[in-house]
Amino acid sequence: MVAHWFEPLADHMGAAYDRYAHTKGTVQEIDHIWAALGLHPGQRVLDVGCGTGRHAHELARRGVLVHGVDISERFIEIAQDSAPTGATFERGDARRLHWRSEFDAVICLCQGAFGMMTADGEDAAVVAGMAAALRPGGRLALSAFNAYFAVKYHDDADFDAASGVSHERTEIRSESGATRMVDLWTGCYTPRELRLLLDAHGLVVEQISSVEPGAYGSDSETTESAEFLVVARQGDDEQS
């Protein structure tokens, strides 16, 4: 498994990750994802970049069989420790997903994996692995940081126009409250780039919405939201 820059950050934050404001909208986010993907109890869902398992746990509580994968061993330990029945987890690299046509749906939310890659082709590798993991007609929910928003409003970050990656220095806290200054890199996308990338891997984009953490919905794409939420389906079927 290839090392990733986020691993030492996750080790430092541990369970304190779930104290950050962007993690507080789990139920609302899953309410929307549930409807958008047409999920129902008994289906199999893969959660890529699952972090501490908050989305996977909520899906499992609704009767879905969900498997979470994250590169952070510490986050996987936390996810497993409090997992409800139906939720399983493993440490793995989103750039090297190994499943083939096994899941009814795949989710990748809150820049859990996609968007946290900095080398050329790595986000594409994540998309390719998710597409391969879907059964024919299976659906994907993917969030990505809004490039327009980053350029307009991230005054404290450096946005590289050539790569589309935003870099910032920020402070993170551990479970005990210890602070550390760290570097964060976030891949940013326009709706057109997302459509082209997913199309290249056989995924048919059904909708791209402007969303905020804890406020998922179906609003049209704008420059004013922090994130885009993409709903797509595996194209190897007769109909959705």
C-alpha positions in Angstrom: 0.0 0.0 0.0 1.4 3.4 -1.1 1.7 5.9 1.8 -0.6 8.9 1.6 -0.1 12.4 3.1 -3.3 12.2 5.1 -2.4 9.2 7.2 -0.3 11.1 9.9 -3.1 13.7 10.1 -5.7 11.0 10.8 -3.4 9.4 13.4 -3.2 12.8 15.2 -6.9 13.6 15.1 -8.3 10.1 15.8 -11.8 10.4 17.2 -11.5 14.2 17.4 -12.1 14.2 13.7 -15.8 13.8 14.4 -15.9 17.0 16.5 -15.4 19.1 13.4 -18.4 21.0 12.2 -18.4 19.4 8.7 -19.1 16.0 10.2 -22.4 17.0 12.0 -24.8 16.6 9.1 -24.5 12.8 8.6 -28.2 12.0 8.9 -29.3 14.7 6.5 -26.7 13.7 4.0 -27.7 10.1 4.1 -31.4 11.0 3.9 -30.6 12.7 0.6 -28.2 9.9 -0.7 -30.8 7.3 0.2 -33.4 8.9 -2.0 -31.0 9.9 -4.8 -29.5 6.5 -5.2 -32.8 4.7 -4.6 -31.4 2.6 -1.8 -33.3 0.0 0.2 -32.5 -2.5 2.9 -30.5 -5.5 1.9 -28.5 -3.8 -0.8 -24.7 -3.7 -0.7 -22.9 -0.4 -0.6 -19.2 0.4 -0.7 -18.0 3.5 1.2 -14.7 4.7 -0.3 -12.7 6.9 2.0 -15.1 6.1 4.9 -13.1 7.9 7.6 -14.4 7.1 11.0 -17.4 5.4 9.5 -20.1 8.0 10.1 -21.9 7.5 6.7 -21.4 3.7 6.8 -22.9 3.5 10.3 -26.0 5.4 9.3 -26.5 3.3 6.2 -26.2 0.1 8.2 -28.8 1.4 10.7 -31.2 1.6 7.8 -30.6 -2.0 6.8 -27.9 -1.7 4.1 -24.9 -4.0 4.1 -22.1 -1.5 3.8 -18.4 -2.0 3.6 -16.1 0.9 4.3 -12.5 1.3 3.2 -10.0 4.0 4.2 -6.3 4.4 4.1 -6.1 5.5 7.7 -5.6 2.5 10.1 -6.6 4.7 13.0 -9.9 5.7 11.4 -10.7 2.1 10.5 -10.1 1.1 14.2 -12.6 3.8 15.3 -15.1 2.8 12.6 -14.9 -0.9 13.6 -15.1 -0.1 17.4 -18.6 1.3 17.2 -20.0 -0.4 14.1 -23.6 -1.4 14.0 -24.7 -4.7 12.5 -24.3 -4.7 8.7 -21.2 -2.4 8.7 -17.8 -3.8 8.0 -14.5 -2.1 7.4 -11.0 -2.6 6.1 -7.9 -0.5 5.6 -7.3 -0.1 1.9 -6.1 2.3 -0.7 -8.8 4.0 -2.8 -6.3 4.1 -5.7 -6.2 0.3 -5.8 -9.8 -0.9 -5.2 -10.1 -4.6 -6.0 -13.9 -5.2 -6.3 -15.6 -6.2 -9.5 -19.3 -5.8 -10.0 -20.1 -6.5 -6.4 -22.0 -3.5 -5.1 -25.4 -1.9 -5.8 -24.0 1.5 -4.9 -20.8 3.3 -4.1 -20.4 6.5 -2.1 -17.4 8.7 -1.7 -18.3 11.7 0.3 -16.6 14.7 2.0 -13.4 14.4 0.1 -12.8 11.0 1.9 -10.6 9.8 -1.0 -11.5 11.5 -4.3 -10.0 15.0 -4.2 -7.3 14.1 -1.7 -4.9 12.8 -4.4 -2.2 15.1 -5.6 -0.4 13.1 -8.3 -1.6 13.1 -11.9 -4.0 10.2 -12.6 -4.7 9.3 -9.0 -8.3 10.7 -8.8 -8.9 8.9 -12.1 -7.7 5.7 -10.5 -10.2 6.2 -7.7 -13.0 6.7 -10.1 -12.0 3.7 -12.2 -12.0 1.5 -9.1 -15.4 2.7 -8.0 -16.9 2.2 -11.5 -15.5 -1.4 -11.5 -17.0 -2.2 -8.1 -20.5 -1.3 -9.2 -22.9 -3.9 -10.6 -24.5 -3.0 -14.0 -26.9 -0.2 -13.3 -25.4 0.5 -9.9 -25.2 4.0 -8.7 -22.5 6.3 -7.4 -22.7 9.3 -5.1 -19.5 11.4 -5.2 -18.7 14.7 -3.6 -16.0 17.0 -4.9 -14.7 20.5 -3.9 -16.0 23.3 -6.2 -13.1 24.9 -8.1 -15.0 28.1 -8.7 -15.6 28.4 -4.9 -12.0 27.8 -4.2 -10.8 30.6 -6.5 -13.4 33.1 -5.3 -13.3 32.6 -1.6 -10.3 30.7 -0.4 -8.1 33.7 0.3 -6.0 31.7 2.9 -5.2 28.9 0.4 -3.0 28.7 -2.7 -4.8 27.5 -5.7 -2.6 26.0 -8.5 -4.4 26.7 -11.8 -2.4 24.0 -13.7 -3.3 21.1 -11.4 -6.5 22.4 -9.9 -5.2 21.6 -6.4 -5.7 24.0 -3.5 -3.1 24.0 -0.7 -3.5 25.4 2.7 -1.9 25.4 6.2 -4.3 24.8 9.0 -4.4 23.7 12.6 -5.8 20.3 13.7 -6.5 18.9 17.2 -6.0 15.5 18.7 -8.4 13.7 21.1 -6.6 15.3 24.0 -6.7 18.8 22.4 -3.1 18.9 21.3 -2.7 21.1 18.2 -0.6 20.7 15.1 -0.1 22.8 12.0 -0.4 20.7 8.9 -0.6 21.0 5.1 -3.8 20.1 3.3 -4.2 19.5 -0.4 -7.6 19.4 -2.1 -8.3 18.6 -5.7 -11.0 21.0 -7.0 -13.3 20.4 -9.9 -15.8 22.1 -12.3 -19.0 20.3 -13.3 -17.6 19.8 -16.8 -14.4 18.2 -15.5 -16.5 15.8 -13.3 -18.7 14.8 -16.2 -15.7 14.1 -18.5 -13.9 12.1 -15.8 -16.8 9.9 -15.0 -17.8 9.4 -18.6 -14.3 8.2 -19.4 -14.9 5.4 -16.9 -18.3 4.3 -18.1 -20.3 6.3 -15.5 -23.4 8.2 -16.8 -23.9 11.4 -14.8 -27.5 11.9 -13.8 -27.2 15.0 -11.7 -24.6 17.4 -10.3 -25.8 19.6 -7.4 -24.4 22.4 -5.4 -24.2 21.3 -1.8 -22.8 22.1 1.6 -21.9 19.6 4.4 -25.2 18.8 6.1 -27.2 20.4 3.4 -27.3 18.0 0.5 -30.0 18.6 -2.1 -30.7 19.0 -5.8 -29.8 22.7 -6.4 -28.2 23.5 -9.7 -24.5 24.0 -10.0 -23.3 27.4 -8.8 -20.0 29.1 -8.0 -21.3 29.8 -4.4 -21.3 26.3 -2.8 -18.3 24.6 -1.3 -19.0 21.3 -2.9 -20.6 19.5 -5.8 -22.5 16.3 -5.3 -22.5 13.9 -8.4 -25.1 11.2 -8.8 -24.1 8.7 -11.6 -24.8 5.2 -12.7 -22.9 2.4 -14.1 -23.5 2.6 -17.8 -23.4 -1.2 -18.6 -27.2 -1.7 -18.3 -30.3 -1.4 -20.4 -31.8 1.3 -18.2 -31.2 3.0 -14.8 
